[in-house]
Amino acid sequence: MYSFGPPESGDTMPQLCKIIPERCIACGLCAVYAPQVFDYDDEGIVLFAQDSSAHQQFISEQETSQVLLAYQKCPTRAIIIEK
C-alpha cells in the first residue's frame, strides 16, 4: 500500500482514494468489499485500515478492483477515486 505517495517512476501509477466520513451512513459495505483498505470506527463510520486519521491514500494495483467495488457499492459516495 502506498500511504505516503506514489511509487517510483516506471511503476504503475496507483489511484488516489479519498474518504468523506461526513457522508458515511455506517452501512459497512466498504469494509466488506475491501477489508484490507477500509475499516470503521466505534460508530461504524469509514476510515482507512492502515491509517485511521488519514482522509486519502494511494491504493496499490492489487487493491484496485476491491476498492473500485467498494466505491461502486457505497450508497452515499463517501468514497472517491481519483487517477
Phi, psi and omega per residue, in radians:
M1 nan 2.478 3.134
Y2 -1.815 1.602 -3.091
S3 -1.601 -0.271 -3.077
F4 -1.947 -0.133 3.130
G5 2.805 3.053 -3.114
P6 -1.224 2.847 -3.135
P7 -1.257 3.023 3.091
E8 -1.017 2.708 3.112
S9 -1.055 2.538 -3.091
G10 1.746 -0.427 3.076
D11 -1.441 2.839 3.064
T12 -1.187 2.330 -3.120
M13 -1.290 2.126 3.112
P14 -1.306 2.867 3.090
Q15 -1.585 2.653 3.098
L16 -1.636 2.219 3.108
C17 -1.905 2.290 3.093
K18 -2.110 2.587 3.040
I19 -2.130 2.555 3.106
I20 -2.128 1.565 -3.072
P21 -0.980 -0.532 -3.134
E22 -1.114 -0.410 3.113
R23 -1.522 -0.301 -3.019
C24 -1.198 2.369 3.089
I25 -1.883 0.213 3.058
A26 1.112 0.672 3.111
C27 -1.390 -0.390 3.076
G28 1.439 0.035 -3.102
L29 -1.091 -0.615 -3.130
C30 -1.072 -0.757 3.137
A31 -1.236 -0.438 3.072
V32 -1.255 -0.801 -3.061
Y33 -1.453 -0.472 -3.133
A34 -2.481 1.160 -3.059
P35 -1.149 -0.390 3.114
Q36 -1.322 -0.286 -3.112
V37 -1.891 -0.751 -3.041
F38 -1.916 2.559 3.038
D39 -2.451 -2.994 3.095
Y40 -2.568 2.732 -3.121
D41 -1.454 -3.010 -3.104
D42 -1.070 -0.409 3.123
E43 -1.673 0.036 3.117
G44 1.527 0.166 -3.098
I45 -1.470 2.417 -3.072
V46 -1.025 2.488 2.961
L47 -2.684 2.898 3.114
F48 -1.398 2.381 -3.102
A49 -1.122 -0.657 -3.086
Q50 -1.403 -0.521 -3.112
D51 -2.565 1.651 -3.022
S52 -1.154 -0.282 3.127
S53 -1.600 -0.176 -3.107
A54 -1.379 2.590 3.045
H55 -1.971 0.009 3.036
Q56 -2.727 2.635 3.043
Q57 -2.823 2.717 3.072
F58 -1.385 2.477 3.091
I59 -1.901 2.470 -3.112
S60 -1.315 2.885 3.118
E61 -1.044 -0.631 -3.137
Q62 -1.188 -0.477 -3.112
E63 -1.585 -0.220 -2.975
T64 -0.982 -0.838 -3.054
S65 -1.112 -0.705 3.133
Q66 -1.218 -0.692 3.137
V67 -1.174 -0.688 3.091
L68 -1.103 -0.670 3.091
L69 -1.137 -0.754 3.085
A70 -1.063 -0.736 3.091
Y71 -1.024 -0.815 -3.114
Q72 -1.153 -0.587 -3.089
K73 -1.480 -0.291 -3.111
C74 -1.132 2.043 -3.059
P75 -1.255 -0.304 -3.086
T76 -1.999 0.076 -3.116
R77 0.999 0.768 3.059
A78 -1.358 -0.165 3.097
I79 -1.959 2.310 3.123
I80 -2.183 2.398 3.107
I81 -2.028 2.245 3.082
E82 -2.169 2.544 3.087
K83 -1.672 nan nan
